[in-house]
């Protein structure tokens, strides 16, 4: 009887600037594997600098998937990523016994490893109205409605993320059911082994890397990149750290130096949230 060959997916995660790109390339070369990105912003081809994607040299070293694969104009979700990434993985496993996946977007990682709950598709009319409210009234107005309509979601989601608040409210209004009611917390079984790897440098080192990387991105042309995307500033894909601060600068709200300082501060805060998120996920808990 021949022994069954188990396919393995190495999942490299960690906070931004933790060294995931270099580590993933080194591992992929060792395993003779391509790399599957699970970064929710590096998929956008218009965002060449502010998302800290792999350099041209790094992309040439190993075949990468889901890097510059979509446009900021595309409506894209973690649910769509789950479908596309799993289809890709299934195809690649016909050629490779081991694959490397890398990124820091928690929902994208979860989509592949354990699956997402089956939430309804986006409702265009409701989303458009909420988007206008967000622009006119700010996120606090949406938070208040969510607290009234779905207190459980209000207590669970990241209230500092306008898109998460808007999505929860959108589903609740469009379906008449609480956003939280669609969560069944059922783990989907994958037919491959998942090998989690968490990179977590000491905080002082990580924060220094973040500050240095922001300065490097500015020298590479981050300000010019964001300036050229001004007309798209309201797209969900551009609500990211590094873009929204510079949009505030171009709007005359803050100076350029203040915008750069805010990028550093908000990136450090984001890194801290990433660590907390993975620390609370069963697949990665044992690595802390």
DRENMARKOL-641408 format. One line per 5 residues: number of its first residue (from 1); their letters; for each residue z, x, y of N, C-alpha, C, O. Coordinates in steps of 0.02 Angstrom, whole numbers. Atoms other than C-alpha are relative to their C-alpha. Layout:
NUM> A> Z X Y Z X Y Z X Y Z X Y; ...
***
This chain:
1> XXXXX> 0 42 -60 0 0 0 0 44 62 43 88 70; 4 -41 -61 -52 73 167 54 -21 50 71 -80 55; -52 14 -48 80 86 301 -30 -29 64 -81 -6 88; 25 33 -59 58 -28 451 8 47 60 60 78 69; -2 -42 -60 15 65 612 22 -43 59 -11 -91 77
6> XXXXX> -26 37 -57 119 4 758 -26 31 65 -22 92 75; 23 -22 -65 44 16 930 59 2 48 105 -39 43; -57 -8 -44 159 74 1068 -23 3 73 -71 38 90; 12 0 -72 160 40 1255 59 33 34 115 7 34; -52 -35 -38 259 166 1358 0 -30 71 -50 -28 106
11> XXXXX> -5 34 -65 321 76 1514 44 41 46 105 44 37; -35 -44 -46 369 194 1655 13 -38 65 -34 -59 99; -18 36 -60 463 111 1797 51 40 40 75 92 18; -49 -33 -43 579 159 1939 -14 -18 72 -65 -49 87; 11 15 -71 598 146 2127 -59 39 28 -81 89 0
16> XXXXX> 55 -35 -34 460 196 2245 20 71 17 77 84 36; -10 -72 -14 443 385 2269 44 35 -51 71 89 -37; -41 -31 52 536 422 2107 -39 49 -44 -10 81 -88; 41 -47 40 391 524 2035 -36 -31 -58 -56 4 -104; 31 35 55 314 392 1924 -72 21 -12 -94 28 -70
21> XXXXX> 71 -17 7 134 441 1958 -9 66 -37 -46 70 -86; 6 -65 33 153 624 1910 23 -3 -73 -8 26 -117; -27 4 68 259 582 1758 -49 -38 -45 -61 -18 -102; 45 40 41 136 450 1697 -63 39 -18 -88 34 -74; 60 -40 14 -12 568 1711 16 53 -53 -24 64 -99
26> XXXXX> -20 -51 49 81 704 1616 7 -31 -70 -17 -2 -119; -8 33 65 128 582 1477 -67 -25 -28 -80 -19 -88; 65 26 23 -45 503 1470 -43 57 -27 -78 47 -77; 39 -57 25 -126 674 1450 26 23 -68 -12 42 -112; -30 -20 63 -4 716 1311 -19 -48 -56 -31 -26 -113
31> XXXXX> 14 52 51 -40 552 1220 -74 -15 -5 -95 -54 -48; 71 15 -4 -226 553 1262 -11 -75 13 -48 -109 -23; 0 71 -16 -202 382 1341 -23 -12 72 -12 30 115; 12 20 -69 -269 293 1495 65 -26 30 115 -33 -4; -59 26 -34 -147 226 1624 -14 -70 27 -66 -82 58
36> XXXXX> 4 69 -25 -118 42 1664 51 -7 56 111 0 44; -46 8 -56 -44 15 1836 30 -70 1 -5 -119 -12; -33 66 -10 83 -124 1862 33 0 69 92 -14 76; -22 1 -70 97 -110 2050 -38 -56 36 -99 -58 36; 30 60 -28 67 -271 2145 -38 13 65 -71 -33 90
41> XXXXX> 36 -15 -61 -5 -183 2298 -55 53 -10 -105 53 26; 51 -52 12 -102 -35 2228 -64 -30 -31 -115 5 -37; 61 32 27 -225 -159 2151 -51 -13 56 -110 -22 42; 45 19 -54 -299 -191 2324 -39 60 27 -11 110 48; 43 -56 -18 -447 -82 2367 2 16 75 -16 72 94
46> XXXXX> -3 -14 -72 -422 -99 2555 62 40 20 65 66 76; -64 -33 -16 -247 -23 2547 1 70 -31 32 80 -84; 10 -66 28 -288 160 2519 58 48 14 67 97 -21; -52 -47 -20 -138 240 2605 70 -30 -5 114 0 -36; -67 28 -6 9 124 2635 35 -20 -64 95 -30 -65
51> XXXXX> -31 17 64 37 80 2452 15 61 -42 39 55 -99; -11 -63 36 49 264 2401 -32 0 -69 2 14 -119; 34 -1 64 -82 250 2264 -12 71 -23 -2 118 16; 18 -68 23 -132 399 2156 -56 28 43 -99 -9 67; 52 -32 -39 -239 525 2248 -66 1 -40 -67 -14 -99
56> XXXXX> 64 -5 34 -423 548 2208 3 51 -57 -26 41 -110; -7 -52 52 -377 706 2111 38 -28 -60 20 -15 -118; -39 29 55 -247 611 2009 -39 -52 -38 -35 -56 -99; 41 51 33 -366 468 1974 -53 32 -44 -75 3 -94; 51 -35 38 -492 595 1911 28 32 -63 -9 48 -110
61> XXXXX> -31 -33 57 -367 670 1789 7 -46 -60 2 -24 -117; -10 49 53 -337 510 1689 -31 -66 21 -29 -84 80; 29 66 -15 -427 343 1678 56 -48 18 104 -57 -20; -49 48 -24 -328 215 1779 -30 -71 2 -89 -80 18; 20 70 -6 -337 26 1770 47 -35 51 104 -16 59
66> XXXXX> -36 38 -51 -281 -98 1906 19 42 61 70 30 93; -5 -36 -63 -298 29 2045 -63 -16 40 -119 -2 16; 57 21 -42 -411 -36 2187 -47 -47 -37 -108 -44 -27; 41 45 41 -472 -170 2067 -12 -68 31 -56 -105 8; 6 65 -31 -453 -321 2182 -2 7 76 12 60 103
71> XXXXX> 1 0 -73 -474 -368 2364 61 -36 27 89 -80 -6; -56 35 -32 -336 -420 2483 -16 -73 12 29 -114 22; 21 70 -11 -437 -580 2505 7 -41 -64 4 -103 -61; -8 35 64 -413 -624 2321 70 -30 -5 119 1 15; -65 29 15 -274 -744 2276 22 28 -68 -9 13 -119
76> XXXXX> -21 -34 61 -178 -644 2147 74 -8 -10 113 -4 38; -71 11 16 -13 -674 2059 20 40 -62 -23 67 -97; -25 -33 61 97 -598 1925 -25 -37 -62 -35 -6 -114; 26 39 56 37 -739 1812 -71 20 -19 -88 25 -78; 68 -23 13 -143 -685 1832 1 70 -30 -39 87 -74
81> XXXXX> -6 -68 26 -91 -506 1802 19 -1 -74 -8 38 -114; -20 5 70 -7 -557 1639 -61 -12 -45 -68 21 -96; 59 16 40 -169 -632 1574 -49 59 -3 -72 77 -57; 48 -54 -2 -281 -490 1632 25 64 -33 -13 98 -68; -28 -62 28 -165 -348 1582 5 -5 -76 -11 43 -111
86> XXXXX> -6 7 73 -132 -417 1407 -68 3 -34 -75 30 -88; 68 -4 27 -319 -439 1378 -24 72 -1 -55 94 -49; 19 -71 -3 -347 -260 1433 37 40 -54 6 80 -89; -41 -36 49 -205 -195 1324 -26 -12 -71 -31 34 -111; 26 17 67 -272 -287 1172 -64 39 -14 -74 64 -70
91> XXXXX> 62 -36 9 -442 -208 1198 11 75 -8 -21 107 -50; -13 -72 3 -374 -33 1228 34 21 -65 22 76 -90; -34 -17 62 -264 -38 1074 -48 4 -60 -29 29 -113; 50 -9 53 -422 -49 969 -24 72 -4 -50 94 -55; 20 -70 -3 -456 130 1023 59 48 0 54 103 -26
96> XXXXX> -58 -44 -8 -283 200 1061 60 -27 -37 70 -88 -41; -63 20 32 -119 198 965 56 -4 51 105 -41 41; -50 -1 -52 -19 232 1123 -33 -12 68 -87 13 81; 24 12 -67 -41 170 1301 57 12 49 116 5 32; -49 -13 -52 47 212 1463 -9 -51 56 -64 -60 82
101> XXXXX> 0 46 -57 93 81 1593 51 24 50 105 45 31; -46 -27 -50 173 129 1758 -2 -42 64 -54 -67 84; -4 36 -63 234 44 1915 71 -21 16 116 -14 -24; -67 20 -21 380 -25 2012 5 -74 17 57 -96 42; -2 72 -15 334 -209 2031 31 -38 -58 0 -48 -110
106> XXXXX> -38 29 55 466 -296 1927 -33 -59 -34 -32 -62 -95; 31 59 31 374 -460 1900 -61 18 -40 -75 -14 -91; 58 -21 38 217 -371 1843 21 33 -65 -10 22 -117; -27 -31 61 318 -268 1720 24 -54 -48 10 -53 -108; -27 54 41 406 -424 1658 -55 -42 -29 -50 -66 -86
111> XXXXX> 56 41 24 242 -517 1643 -29 29 -65 -45 -9 -111; 28 -32 60 178 -390 1515 51 5 -56 36 -9 -114; -50 -15 52 340 -351 1424 32 -62 -31 40 -65 -92; -36 59 26 425 -521 1407 -34 -65 17 -14 -118 -8; 34 61 -19 307 -646 1487 35 -37 56 96 -32 64
116> XXXXX> -27 40 -55 330 -761 1635 5 -73 -20 -28 -96 -66; -3 72 10 381 -941 1641 -64 -32 25 -98 -5 68; 63 34 -16 238 -1065 1655 7 -44 62 17 -104 57; -5 38 -62 245 -1115 1837 -67 -32 16 -119 -7 -5; 63 33 -20 115 -1234 1911 -42 46 44 -16 92 76
121> XXXXX> 44 -37 -44 -37 -1165 2000 17 -15 73 50 -65 88; -14 9 -71 -30 -1146 2188 -34 -63 26 -89 -80 6; 27 60 -32 -56 -1304 2291 -23 20 70 18 35 113; 28 -24 -63 -173 -1260 2434 25 -36 61 40 -4 112; -20 39 -59 -125 -1401 2551 72 14 19 87 25 78
126> XXXXX> -71 -12 -14 62 -1376 2534 10 72 24 48 84 71; -8 -71 -19 46 -1187 2545 -24 11 72 7 48 110; 25 -8 -68 -58 -1200 2704 50 -26 51 61 6 103; -50 28 -46 72 -1311 2787 61 45 5 88 56 59; -59 -44 -1 214 -1196 2736 -15 66 35 28 95 68
131> XXXXX> 21 -62 -34 116 -1044 2797 3 -10 75 26 35 111; -3 15 -72 99 -1126 2968 73 -5 23 90 19 78; -71 5 -18 284 -1167 2969 33 69 3 74 82 47; -27 -67 1 325 -988 2924 -18 37 65 23 73 93; 23 -33 -60 223 -927 3072 35 -27 62 53 10 108
136> XXXXX> -26 33 -60 293 -1053 3196 77 -1 2 106 7 56; -73 11 2 474 -1074 3138 39 58 -31 99 63 -22; -35 -55 33 512 -918 3038 25 -19 -69 26 -77 -87; -20 11 69 577 -897 2861 65 -39 -5 77 -72 -56; -65 34 4 750 -966 2902 -8 -75 -7 31 -108 -41
141> XXXXX> 14 72 6 677 -1140 2921 -16 -19 -72 6 -71 -96; 18 13 70 603 -1130 2746 61 9 -46 70 -27 -94; -61 -12 40 766 -1061 2677 45 -62 1 72 -82 -50; -43 59 -6 861 -1212 2743 -25 -57 -43 14 -91 -77; 28 54 42 741 -1333 2658 10 15 -74 27 -29 -113
146> XXXXX> -8 -18 70 750 -1237 2495 72 -9 -22 85 -32 -78; -71 9 16 940 -1239 2500 16 -72 -14 57 -87 -58; -11 72 9 935 -1428 2513 -35 -26 -63 -6 -64 -102; 42 27 54 796 -1460 2387 12 33 -68 7 0 -120; -10 -36 64 834 -1327 2255 52 56 11 35 114 21
151> XXXXX> -54 -47 -15 1003 -1244 2279 2 58 -51 19 114 -33; -1 -53 52 989 -1148 2114 -49 56 17 -32 115 12; 49 -51 -19 830 -1060 2170 23 36 63 14 97 69; -25 -30 -62 908 -1031 2341 50 55 -15 52 106 20; -51 -49 17 1049 -935 2257 -28 57 -42 4 110 -47
156> XXXXX> 25 -50 48 937 -837 2138 -55 45 28 -58 104 11; 58 -40 -21 780 -779 2228 17 46 58 70 40 89; -8 -47 -56 760 -640 2356 -17 -36 65 -75 -43 81; 11 39 -60 784 -737 2518 -29 41 57 -53 14 107; 30 -43 -52 726 -587 2620 -75 6 -8 -109 33 35
161> XXXXX> 72 -2 14 552 -606 2543 -30 -68 17 -22 -115 -22; 28 65 -20 459 -745 2637 -45 -31 -52 -47 -92 -59; 47 26 49 329 -761 2500 36 -33 -59 13 -83 -86; -39 30 55 461 -795 2366 30 -66 21 30 -115 -17; -30 62 -26 546 -925 2475 -54 -54 5 -43 -112 -15
166> XXXXX> 54 48 -8 380 -1008 2514 -26 -25 -67 -42 -85 -74; 24 19 66 325 -1009 2332 47 -50 -33 25 -100 -62; -49 46 30 487 -1091 2273 -3 -68 34 1 -120 0; 3 63 -37 475 -1222 2409 -65 -37 -13 -67 -98 -19; 66 29 14 290 -1250 2376 0 -38 -66 -22 -95 -69
171> XXXXX> -2 32 66 317 -1288 2191 44 -62 2 27 -114 -26; -47 56 -3 466 -1400 2228 -31 -60 36 -24 -117 13; 30 55 -39 371 -1503 2358 -61 -29 -36 -69 -90 -40; 62 23 31 205 -1511 2264 10 -38 -64 -27 -85 -79; -11 32 66 277 -1562 2095 55 -53 1 58 -95 -44
176> XXXXX> -57 46 -1 432 -1659 2147 55 22 -47 104 -13 -57; -51 -27 45 529 -1550 2025 24 67 29 -14 103 62; -28 -62 -26 643 -1405 2068 -37 60 -30 -54 61 -89; 31 -62 23 564 -1233 2057 39 30 -58 11 56 -105; -44 -28 52 713 -1179 1952 -8 -36 -66 8 -7 -118
181> XXXXX> 6 38 63 675 -1315 1823 -57 25 -44 -60 9 -103; 56 -26 39 517 -1223 1769 19 65 -36 -21 92 -74; -21 -61 33 617 -1072 1713 33 -15 -67 84 -49 -70; -29 13 67 648 -1076 1526 30 63 -30 62 61 -83; -30 -63 22 698 -892 1508 -16 17 -73 24 47 -108
186> XXXXX> 21 -14 69 602 -883 1343 -42 64 -2 -94 68 30; 37 -63 6 546 -708 1296 -58 -8 -47 -50 -32 -103; 59 3 43 370 -700 1228 -4 64 -42 6 119 -17; 2 -56 46 351 -589 1077 -69 34 4 -120 2 -4; 62 -38 -2 221 -452 1094 -12 34 -68 36 48 -104
191> XXXXX> 15 -30 65 132 -376 945 -8 76 5 -46 107 -32; -1 -73 -6 161 -198 1004 71 21 20 110 -19 46; -67 -27 -16 314 -87 1028 1 19 74 -46 49 100; -8 -18 -70 377 -67 1206 52 55 5 109 47 -16; -44 -58 -8 453 102 1248 15 7 75 -26 34 112
196> XXXXX> -15 -3 -71 542 88 1418 23 70 22 60 103 -13; -20 -63 -30 562 241 1529 17 -13 73 -25 -39 110; -21 14 -69 660 231 1692 13 66 37 53 106 15; -10 -60 -41 649 366 1826 44 -19 60 28 -65 97; -47 18 -52 795 364 1946 33 62 29 89 79 9
201> XXXXX> -28 -61 -30 823 521 2052 65 -16 38 79 -74 54; -59 9 -42 985 548 2146 -21 -31 66 -75 -17 93; 18 39 -59 990 436 2298 -21 43 59 -70 28 93; 17 -42 -57 989 575 2427 -69 31 -8 -108 34 40; 66 -28 14 839 657 2345 -54 -53 9 -106 -40 38
206> XXXXX> 49 54 -5 749 490 2332 -14 -18 72 -72 -26 92; 9 20 -71 778 446 2514 -36 54 39 -76 39 84; 37 -54 -33 718 617 2570 -74 -3 -18 -118 8 24; 70 7 22 560 592 2467 -34 -57 37 -92 -51 57; 28 58 -34 533 422 2546 -17 18 72 -72 4 96
211> XXXXX> 12 -19 -70 551 491 2723 -59 48 6 -101 40 50; 55 -49 -2 434 636 2686 -67 -34 -16 -118 -18 13; 62 34 18 306 521 2606 -26 -44 56 -86 -47 68; 21 41 -57 304 403 2755 -33 44 52 -85 27 79; 29 -47 -49 273 551 2871 -69 24 -23 -115 31 17
216> XXXXX> 64 -22 27 134 609 2756 -53 -55 6 -110 -41 24; 48 55 -5 52 437 2754 -23 -10 71 -82 -25 83; 20 5 -70 54 431 2943 -51 53 17 -101 39 51; 48 -54 -12 -34 600 2949 -68 -14 -34 -120 7 -10; 62 15 38 -161 535 2821 -40 -56 33 -98 -66 17
221> XXXXX> 36 53 -35 -206 390 2936 26 -70 -12 -12 -119 -7; -28 66 13 -88 247 2895 -7 -46 60 -25 -104 53; 3 41 -61 -84 185 3075 -71 -28 8 -79 -87 23; 70 22 -7 -274 178 3081 -19 -50 -54 -55 -98 -41; 15 47 54 -282 92 2911 26 -70 16 -10 -119 9
226> XXXXX> -30 65 -15 -164 -46 2965 -34 -32 60 -44 -93 62; 35 27 -59 -250 -65 3134 -65 -35 -20 -83 -86 8; 63 29 22 -413 -100 3044 8 -63 -41 -41 -96 -57; -13 60 41 -330 -240 2944 34 -55 40 60 -103 11; -37 47 -42 -259 -336 3093 -20 -73 -12 24 -117 -11
231> XXXXX> 22 69 8 -364 -491 3063 25 -32 -65 22 -93 -73; -24 26 65 -292 -507 2887 76 1 -5 104 -9 -59; -72 -11 1 -110 -484 2936 40 -57 -31 96 -46 -54; -36 57 27 -62 -659 2876 -9 -9 -75 21 -54 -106; 9 5 73 -122 -631 2698 63 24 -36 95 71 -14
236> XXXXX> -60 -22 38 18 -618 2568 -3 73 -20 49 106 -23; 6 -70 22 -50 -449 2512 18 49 54 28 108 40; -16 -46 -55 -11 -377 2685 70 -13 29 85 7 85; -70 11 -20 170 -433 2695 44 57 -26 105 49 -32; -34 -56 32 218 -265 2622 31 47 51 10 49 109
241> XXXXX> -29 -52 -41 327 -128 2691 -55 51 18 -95 69 -25; 51 -47 -22 220 -9 2793 -56 -33 38 -90 -2 79; 52 38 -34 103 -144 2852 31 -47 52 9 -50 109; -29 49 -47 213 -277 2930 33 35 60 32 8 115; -32 -35 -56 307 -149 3036 -52 23 51 -41 19 112
246> XXXXX> 53 -22 -46 145 -81 3109 -35 -58 33 -58 -53 90; 26 59 -32 80 -255 3140 45 -21 58 21 -42 111; -47 14 -55 237 -283 3244 -13 47 59 -8 27 117; 16 -49 -53 193 -125 3340 -63 -20 37 -65 -19 99; 63 18 -32 15 -181 3372 7 -65 41 -32 -77 87
251> XXXXX> -13 61 -36 85 -347 3431 42 11 63 57 -35 100; -38 -17 -59 184 -255 3563 75 -11 -5 110 -9 46; -71 15 9 354 -294 3488 43 63 -5 101 63 17; -38 -63 8 408 -115 3448 -46 59 12 -107 52 9; 39 -61 -11 352 62 3485 -24 28 -67 -1 6 -120
256> XXXXX> 25 -30 61 256 167 3359 56 38 -36 62 34 -97; -55 -37 31 406 280 3330 50 -46 -34 74 -31 -88; -46 48 30 516 129 3298 -30 -31 -63 5 -43 -112; 33 28 59 388 58 3178 5 48 -59 18 27 -115; -4 -50 54 385 220 3078 71 5 -27 81 11 -87
261> XXXXX> -70 -2 22 575 226 3074 16 -61 -43 52 -56 -93; -13 61 39 578 46 3012 -33 3 -69 -5 -22 -118; 33 -8 65 454 87 2875 44 40 -47 53 22 -105; -44 -42 41 571 223 2813 61 -39 -22 80 -37 -81; -61 39 15 724 110 2822 -15 -54 -51 21 -62 -100
266> XXXXX> 16 56 45 639 -38 2738 -24 24 -68 -14 -10 -118; 20 -28 65 563 73 2603 62 20 -40 64 10 -101; -63 -19 34 736 141 2562 36 -63 -26 62 -63 -82; -31 63 22 803 -37 2554 -38 -29 -60 -7 -54 -107; 41 25 55 659 -87 2442 14 39 -64 20 10 -118
271> XXXXX> -16 -42 58 695 60 2325 66 -20 -31 73 -23 -92; -65 20 25 875 5 2312 -4 -67 -37 28 -76 -89; 9 65 34 822 -173 2267 -36 10 -67 -21 -25 -115; 35 -13 63 704 -104 2135 48 23 -54 46 -1 -111; -48 -26 48 844 -8 2050 45 -57 -25 57 -63 -85
276> XXXXX> -43 56 18 956 -162 2052 -36 -48 -47 -7 -73 -95; 39 48 41 818 -271 1980 -7 25 -72 6 -13 -119; 10 -26 68 781 -158 1832 67 8 -37 70 0 -98; -66 -8 31 966 -126 1801 24 -65 -31 63 -65 -78; -21 65 25 988 -312 1771 -48 -30 -51 -39 -87 -72
281> XXXXX> 47 24 50 843 -328 1649 19 29 -69 28 89 -74; -21 -23 67 888 -318 1462 -40 60 -26 -11 104 -58; 42 -54 27 741 -203 1422 19 67 28 8 118 -5; -14 -64 -32 803 -70 1543 75 14 8 93 69 29; -73 -9 -10 993 -95 1546 27 61 -35 68 98 -6
286> XXX> -27 -56 39 1025 34 1412 -18 69 29 11 119 9; 22 -64 -29 938 168 1517 43 22 58 33 77 84; -42 -17 -57 1070 165 1653 68 27 -24 110 45 17
***
